[in-house]
Amino acid sequence: MAHPLRIGVNALYLIPGGVGGTEIYLRNLLAALAEVDRVNRYFVFLNRETAAADPPLTPAAANFEGVRCPVRAANRPWRLFWEQAGLGLGSWTRRLDVLFSPGFTSPLVSRGSKVTVIHDLQHKRQPQNFGPLELAAWRAAVWMSARFSREVVTVSESSRKDITEIYHLPPQRVHVVRHGVETALFEGRDERPELVGDWPYLLSVSTIHSHKNWHRWLEAYERLVAGGCRHHLVIAGLRGNYFEELERRIEACGLRDRVHSTGWLPRAQLRGLYRCATALVFPSTFEGFGMPVVEAMAAGVPVACSDIAPLREVAGRAALLFDPYSVESIAGAVGQLLADDGLRQRLAEQGRQNAAGYSWTRAAEETLAILRRAAEASR
């Protein structure tokens, strides 16, 4: 029988409540790995912010160990430098068979094989969303991770196509492991959060970055309100680089009493928001996966979302699609959804069926198989 693998998990990128969907991804994946794998040993490399997180990132299973590192993720240049030097050294002191980096970047030199998750290539497809120095660093770090990892994991066929084409990687080295969805979203036990009143509301869940298309969605919502829409709009997500501009636009439109931005929420509160929403509207112009779409579907909420390749892949026929670059198309789709009870019911039913195919247990098993393959290849 082969000896248990020693698997490192590079969590140095993670700022609790500060990196959006990649935190949800890693927390759920590690919890699922702890359930499906009681044999291999895991060393989760934690920055100072994550080492103090509540709840902890590292599962309480006996084969998982948190490794505290003297670096803060908020200082990105130092974090990237320490990842190259300190984490590389740590891989040798922990005698790793494989190093799993779930946040785009990995050290150039480390012990054992490297498996890196590249969720998307926004810096290639929409470079205008990055500052000059950030873009240069991101291009170099992700290119290095793609070229020098034994295996690359991504979250959709759309992202896989981008990665193989842009970095000229053999298709067999790039693997799609789709996200799961929390079982609690199917169960419906979460109550309506106090932060929303008794009014009906549309929900948008996303980091407030420019590529999430807030300006067009807000203009479309303004048209709906002018046409008599009674629904409020609740925006739940990390307050990113577009937050101040969004606040100015809300004020300029006279919608301060109708649009509510909650910031990053604990998962129980977010599940309650999903549960009580009339619909989810997801107008992003770029995604790797689109986790809120599947989460809303699991909660039985009808979805209207952008007609872009990753979301078509994730949503199938269970969502109402619109052109994210057309205010008229966004407003038309949402208006249709609000006006048609039968359509909302049909989409909610189809969405639940679609979401049932997304499992964190499956994601953990597929990821573990890739880690094993990479470790065996380096022996």
C-alpha positions as CSV (number, residue, x, y, z in Angstrom):
1,M,0.0,0.0,0.0
2,A,1.4,3.4,-0.9
3,H,2.3,5.7,1.9
4,P,-0.1,8.6,2.7
5,L,0.6,11.7,0.7
6,R,1.9,14.9,2.4
7,I,-0.2,17.7,0.7
8,G,0.5,21.4,1.2
9,V,-2.4,23.9,0.7
10,N,-1.2,27.4,-0.2
11,A,-3.8,29.7,1.5
12,L,-1.5,32.7,1.7
13,Y,-3.7,34.7,-0.7
14,L,-6.8,34.5,1.5
15,I,-8.0,37.6,3.4
16,P,-11.2,36.5,5.4
17,G,-14.1,38.6,4.0
18,G,-11.7,40.2,1.5
19,V,-11.3,38.0,-1.6
20,G,-14.9,37.1,-2.4
21,G,-15.8,33.8,-4.0
22,T,-12.4,32.2,-3.8
23,E,-12.8,32.2,0.0
24,I,-16.1,30.4,-0.2
25,Y,-14.5,28.0,-2.7
26,L,-11.5,27.1,-0.4
27,R,-13.5,26.8,2.8
28,N,-16.0,24.4,1.2
29,L,-13.4,22.4,-0.6
30,L,-11.2,21.9,2.5
31,A,-14.3,20.9,4.5
32,A,-15.2,18.3,1.8
33,L,-11.7,17.0,1.6
34,A,-11.7,16.4,5.3
35,E,-14.8,14.3,4.9
36,V,-13.7,12.2,1.9
37,D,-10.0,11.8,2.8
38,R,-8.9,10.5,6.3
39,V,-5.6,9.1,5.0
40,N,-3.4,11.7,3.5
41,R,-1.9,14.5,5.6
42,Y,-2.7,18.2,4.8
43,F,-0.6,21.2,5.8
44,V,-2.6,24.4,5.3
45,F,-0.2,27.4,5.0
46,L,-1.9,30.4,6.7
47,N,-1.1,34.1,6.6
48,R,-1.6,36.2,9.7
49,E,-5.1,37.3,8.8
50,T,-6.3,33.7,8.1
51,A,-4.6,32.2,11.1
52,A,-6.8,34.4,13.3
53,A,-10.0,33.8,11.3
54,D,-13.2,32.8,13.0
55,P,-14.3,30.2,12.0
56,P,-10.9,28.7,11.3
57,L,-10.0,27.8,7.7
58,T,-8.3,24.6,8.6
59,P,-10.7,21.7,9.2
60,A,-10.6,20.1,12.7
61,A,-9.8,16.6,11.2
62,A,-6.8,14.8,12.7
63,N,-5.0,14.7,9.3
64,F,-5.2,18.5,8.8
65,E,-2.6,20.9,10.3
66,G,-2.5,24.7,10.0
67,V,1.0,26.2,9.4
68,R,1.2,29.8,10.5
69,C,3.4,32.0,8.3
70,P,4.8,35.4,9.1
71,V,3.2,37.3,6.3
72,R,0.1,39.4,5.7
73,A,-2.0,38.9,2.5
74,A,-3.0,42.5,2.6
75,N,0.6,43.4,1.7
76,R,0.4,41.8,-1.7
77,P,4.0,42.5,-2.9
78,W,5.4,41.0,0.3
79,R,3.0,38.1,0.2
80,L,4.0,37.2,-3.4
81,F,7.7,37.5,-2.5
82,W,7.2,35.3,0.7
83,E,5.2,32.8,-1.4
84,Q,8.2,32.4,-3.6
85,A,10.8,32.1,-0.9
86,G,9.2,31.2,2.4
87,L,6.6,28.8,1.1
88,G,9.1,27.1,-1.2
89,L,11.3,26.5,1.8
90,G,8.2,25.3,3.8
91,S,7.5,22.7,1.2
92,W,10.9,21.1,1.9
93,T,10.7,21.3,5.7
94,R,7.2,19.6,5.6
95,R,8.5,17.1,3.0
96,L,5.5,17.7,0.7
97,D,4.6,15.3,-2.1
98,V,2.4,17.9,-3.7
99,L,1.7,21.6,-3.2
100,F,-1.9,22.7,-4.0
101,S,-2.3,26.4,-4.7
102,P,-6.0,27.4,-5.0
103,G,-5.5,31.1,-5.5
104,F,-4.0,31.6,-9.0
105,T,-0.3,31.8,-7.9
106,S,2.3,29.3,-6.7
107,P,6.1,29.3,-6.0
108,L,8.4,28.7,-8.9
109,V,10.5,26.2,-6.9
110,S,9.0,23.8,-4.3
111,R,9.3,20.2,-3.1
112,G,7.0,17.8,-4.9
113,S,4.6,18.5,-7.7
114,K,2.6,21.7,-8.0
115,V,-1.1,21.8,-8.7
116,T,-2.5,25.3,-9.2
117,V,-6.1,26.6,-9.5
118,I,-6.5,29.4,-12.1
119,H,-10.1,30.4,-11.7
120,D,-10.2,32.7,-14.7
121,L,-8.0,34.9,-16.9
122,Q,-9.7,38.3,-16.3
123,H,-6.3,40.0,-16.5
124,K,-6.0,38.8,-20.1
125,R,-9.6,39.2,-21.2
126,Q,-10.3,42.5,-19.4
127,P,-7.0,44.1,-18.6
128,Q,-8.6,47.5,-18.3
129,N,-9.8,46.4,-14.8
130,F,-6.3,46.4,-13.4
131,G,-3.8,49.1,-12.6
132,P,-0.5,49.1,-14.6
133,L,1.7,47.6,-11.8
134,E,-1.0,45.2,-10.7
135,L,-1.5,44.0,-14.2
136,A,2.2,43.5,-14.8
137,A,2.6,41.5,-11.6
138,W,-0.5,39.4,-12.3
139,R,0.6,38.6,-15.8
140,A,4.0,37.4,-14.6
141,A,2.7,35.4,-11.6
142,V,-0.1,33.6,-13.4
143,W,2.0,32.9,-16.4
144,M,4.7,31.3,-14.2
145,S,2.1,29.3,-12.3
146,A,0.5,28.0,-15.5
147,R,3.8,27.1,-17.2
148,F,5.5,25.5,-14.2
149,S,2.7,23.6,-12.4
150,R,2.4,19.9,-13.2
151,E,-1.4,20.2,-13.3
152,V,-3.7,23.2,-13.6
153,V,-7.2,23.2,-12.3
154,T,-10.0,25.6,-13.4
155,V,-13.7,25.9,-12.8
156,S,-15.4,25.9,-16.2
157,E,-14.8,24.7,-19.8
158,S,-14.8,28.4,-20.8
159,S,-11.8,29.1,-18.5
160,R,-10.1,25.9,-19.6
161,K,-10.3,27.0,-23.2
162,D,-8.8,30.4,-22.3
163,I,-5.9,28.8,-20.3
164,T,-4.9,26.2,-22.9
165,E,-5.1,28.8,-25.8
166,I,-3.3,31.7,-24.0
167,Y,-0.6,29.7,-22.2
168,H,-0.2,27.1,-24.9
169,L,-0.7,24.2,-22.5
170,P,-1.6,20.6,-23.5
171,P,-5.3,20.1,-22.8
172,Q,-4.6,17.0,-20.7
173,R,-2.8,19.2,-18.1
174,V,-5.8,21.5,-17.5
175,H,-8.7,20.0,-15.6
176,V,-12.2,21.4,-15.0
177,V,-13.4,20.9,-11.4
178,R,-16.7,22.8,-11.0
179,H,-17.7,24.3,-7.7
180,G,-20.2,22.7,-5.4
181,V,-23.1,24.3,-3.6
182,E,-23.7,24.2,0.1
183,T,-26.4,21.7,1.1
184,A,-27.9,24.3,3.6
185,L,-29.1,26.3,0.6
186,F,-31.4,23.4,-0.4
187,E,-32.8,23.0,3.1
188,G,-34.4,26.4,3.6
189,R,-33.8,26.9,7.3
190,D,-32.4,30.4,7.2
191,E,-34.6,33.3,8.3
192,R,-35.1,36.6,6.5
193,P,-32.3,38.8,7.7
194,E,-33.2,41.9,9.8
195,L,-31.2,44.1,7.4
196,V,-34.0,43.9,4.8
197,G,-37.5,45.3,5.6
198,D,-40.9,43.9,4.6
199,W,-40.6,45.1,1.0
200,P,-40.1,42.7,-1.9
201,Y,-36.6,42.8,-3.4
202,L,-34.4,41.7,-6.2
203,L,-31.0,40.4,-5.1
204,S,-27.5,40.8,-6.7
205,V,-24.7,38.9,-5.1
206,S,-21.2,39.9,-6.2
207,T,-18.1,41.8,-5.3
208,I,-18.5,45.5,-6.3
209,H,-15.9,45.6,-9.1
210,S,-16.4,47.3,-12.4
211,H,-16.5,44.2,-14.5
212,K,-19.6,43.1,-12.6
213,N,-21.5,45.7,-14.7
214,W,-23.2,47.6,-11.9
215,H,-23.6,50.8,-14.0
216,R,-25.8,49.2,-16.6
217,W,-27.7,47.2,-14.1
218,L,-28.4,50.3,-12.0
219,E,-29.6,52.2,-15.1
220,A,-31.9,49.2,-16.0
221,Y,-33.2,49.2,-12.4
222,E,-33.9,52.9,-12.6
223,R,-36.0,52.3,-15.8
224,L,-37.9,49.5,-14.0
225,V,-38.7,51.8,-11.0
226,A,-39.8,54.5,-13.4
227,G,-42.2,52.0,-15.0
228,G,-43.8,51.2,-11.6
229,C,-41.6,48.4,-10.2
230,R,-42.1,48.1,-6.4
231,H,-39.1,45.9,-5.7
232,H,-36.1,47.2,-3.9
233,L,-32.6,46.1,-4.9
234,V,-30.3,44.5,-2.4
235,I,-26.6,44.2,-3.3
236,A,-24.6,41.7,-1.2
237,G,-20.9,41.4,-1.7
238,L,-17.4,42.7,-0.9
239,R,-17.1,46.4,-1.4
240,G,-14.5,46.5,-4.2
241,N,-13.0,49.0,-6.5
242,Y,-16.3,50.2,-7.9
243,F,-18.1,50.8,-4.6
244,E,-17.6,54.6,-4.3
245,E,-18.7,55.1,-7.9
246,L,-21.8,52.9,-7.3
247,E,-22.7,55.0,-4.3
248,R,-22.4,58.2,-6.3
249,R,-24.6,56.7,-9.0
250,I,-27.3,55.6,-6.5
251,E,-27.3,59.1,-5.1
252,A,-27.5,60.7,-8.5
253,C,-30.4,58.5,-9.6
254,G,-32.4,59.3,-6.4
255,L,-32.5,55.7,-5.4
256,R,-31.0,55.9,-2.0
257,D,-34.2,54.6,-0.3
258,R,-34.5,51.7,-2.8
259,V,-31.0,50.3,-3.3
260,H,-29.3,48.7,-0.3
261,S,-25.6,47.6,-0.2
262,T,-24.9,45.2,2.6
263,G,-21.2,44.5,2.1
264,W,-19.7,41.0,2.8
265,L,-22.1,38.9,4.9
266,P,-21.8,35.7,7.0
267,R,-23.0,32.7,5.1
268,A,-26.2,32.2,7.2
269,Q,-27.3,35.8,6.5
270,L,-26.6,35.5,2.8
271,R,-28.6,32.2,2.6
272,G,-31.5,34.1,4.2
273,L,-31.2,36.8,1.6
274,Y,-31.3,34.2,-1.2
275,R,-34.3,32.5,0.4
276,C,-36.5,35.6,0.5
277,A,-35.6,37.3,-2.8
278,T,-38.0,37.4,-5.7
279,A,-35.2,36.8,-8.1
280,L,-31.4,37.0,-8.5
281,V,-30.0,39.3,-11.1
282,F,-26.4,38.6,-12.1
283,P,-25.3,41.1,-14.9
284,S,-21.5,40.4,-14.9
285,T,-19.6,40.9,-18.1
286,F,-16.9,38.4,-17.1
287,E,-16.8,35.3,-14.9
288,G,-14.8,32.1,-14.4
289,F,-17.8,30.2,-12.9
290,G,-20.6,32.4,-11.5
291,M,-21.2,30.9,-8.0
292,P,-24.2,33.1,-7.0
293,V,-26.1,31.7,-10.0
294,V,-26.0,28.2,-8.7
295,E,-26.5,29.3,-5.1
296,A,-29.7,31.1,-5.9
297,M,-30.9,28.1,-7.9
298,A,-30.3,25.8,-4.9
299,A,-32.3,28.2,-2.8
300,G,-35.2,28.0,-5.2
301,V,-34.8,31.5,-6.5
302,P,-35.4,32.3,-10.2
303,V,-32.3,33.7,-12.0
304,A,-31.8,36.3,-14.7
305,C,-28.2,36.5,-15.8
306,S,-25.7,37.6,-18.5
307,D,-25.6,35.6,-21.7
308,I,-21.9,34.9,-21.5
309,A,-20.2,31.5,-22.0
310,P,-19.4,30.6,-18.4
311,L,-22.9,31.4,-17.2
312,R,-24.5,29.5,-20.1
313,E,-22.4,26.6,-19.0
314,V,-23.3,26.8,-15.4
315,A,-27.0,27.8,-15.7
316,G,-28.0,25.6,-18.6
317,R,-31.6,26.3,-19.6
318,A,-32.6,27.2,-16.0
319,A,-32.0,30.9,-16.2
320,L,-33.4,33.9,-18.2
321,L,-30.4,35.2,-20.2
322,F,-29.9,38.9,-21.3
323,D,-27.2,40.8,-23.1
324,P,-25.1,42.4,-20.3
325,Y,-24.0,45.2,-22.6
326,S,-27.6,46.4,-23.3
327,V,-29.5,48.3,-20.6
328,E,-32.7,47.6,-22.6
329,S,-32.0,43.9,-22.6
330,I,-31.3,43.8,-18.8
331,A,-34.4,45.8,-18.0
332,G,-36.5,43.7,-20.4
333,A,-35.5,40.4,-18.9
334,V,-36.0,41.5,-15.3
335,G,-39.3,43.1,-16.1
336,Q,-40.5,39.9,-17.9
337,L,-39.4,37.8,-14.8
338,L,-41.3,40.1,-12.4
339,A,-44.5,40.1,-14.6
340,D,-44.7,36.4,-15.2
341,D,-45.5,34.2,-12.1
342,G,-45.4,31.0,-14.2
343,L,-42.0,31.8,-15.6
344,R,-40.6,32.4,-12.1
345,Q,-42.0,29.2,-10.9
346,R,-40.7,27.2,-13.9
347,L,-37.2,28.7,-13.6
348,A,-37.1,28.1,-9.8
349,E,-38.0,24.4,-10.3
350,Q,-35.5,24.0,-13.2
351,G,-32.9,25.8,-11.2
352,R,-33.1,23.5,-8.2
353,Q,-32.7,20.5,-10.5
354,N,-29.7,22.1,-12.1
355,A,-28.1,23.0,-8.8
356,A,-28.5,19.5,-7.6
357,G,-25.7,18.5,-9.9
358,Y,-23.1,20.7,-8.1
359,S,-21.6,19.0,-5.1
360,W,-18.6,19.9,-2.9
361,T,-18.1,16.2,-2.2
362,R,-17.7,15.6,-6.0
363,A,-15.4,18.6,-6.3
364,A,-13.2,17.3,-3.4
365,E,-13.0,13.8,-4.9
366,E,-12.0,15.1,-8.3
367,T,-9.4,17.5,-6.8
368,L,-7.9,14.7,-4.7
369,A,-7.6,12.5,-7.8
370,I,-5.6,15.2,-9.6
371,L,-3.4,15.7,-6.5
372,R,-2.7,12.0,-6.4
373,R,-1.9,11.9,-10.1
374,A,0.5,14.8,-9.8
375,A,2.3,13.3,-6.8
376,E,2.7,9.9,-8.5
377,A,4.1,11.6,-11.6
378,S,6.9,13.1,-9.6
379,R,8.1,9.9,-8.0
